[in-house]
Amino acid sequence: MVRSALPTRDRIVSAASKLFYSEGIRAVSVDAVAEKAGVTKRTLYYHFASKDDLIAAYLDMRDQPNLALFKRWFSETEGDVADKVRGVFYALAKSARHPRWKGCGFLRTSAELANMPGHPAMKIGAAHKKRVEDWLNSVLEVAGFEGQARMLARQTILLLDGSFAVVLLHRDPSYMETAGEAAHALIRCSASQ
């Protein structure tokens, strides 16, 4: 059985990730995660003190792979930094066209936990978004936008996260492409100043 090749903790996080992303964190019970992972509830609680810890592990597991994906899309796009940033939006729009796409797991989780700002998952989500912003800041600085890089990175993050929300509402990935065009224009306009 393929599942048994994974360590138990990883199997639990993988099962939780699939369920939390597809159904939402509040809709998924610990029993459902244990069943999908092929473990007992007792085994799940051996590895995670609470469902909150499991939710945090789910987001933590998404952090570096998501950032690596953004970096890959950026590097694979030809052109200057404005073109490359737009390329990230276009790649996200392509992902959003997949029937199983459910938006940004970090933003969806933060919406479900909005009344719990101290929740460990909220801290992980905020740290992830800050890492994406810091990465954008660094690529903009390298491209010569010193002094403007941080503001441009923040504006791009606002366009990015706003597009996640609007695409999820309308189920129309072209909004993400439009946000990419806005980011492109913003960076190009800043370059000419």
Secondary structure, DSSP 8 states (H G I E B T S, - for coil): -GGGGS-HHHHHHHHHHHHHHHH-TTT--HHHHHHHHT--HHHHHHH-SSHHHHHHHHHHHHHHHHHHHHHHHHHHS-SSHHHHHHHHHHHHHHHHTSTT----HHHHHHHHTTT-TT-HHHHHHHHHHHHHHHHHHHHHHHTT-TTTHHHHHHHHHHHHHHHHHHHHHH--THHHHHHHHHHHHHHHHHHT-
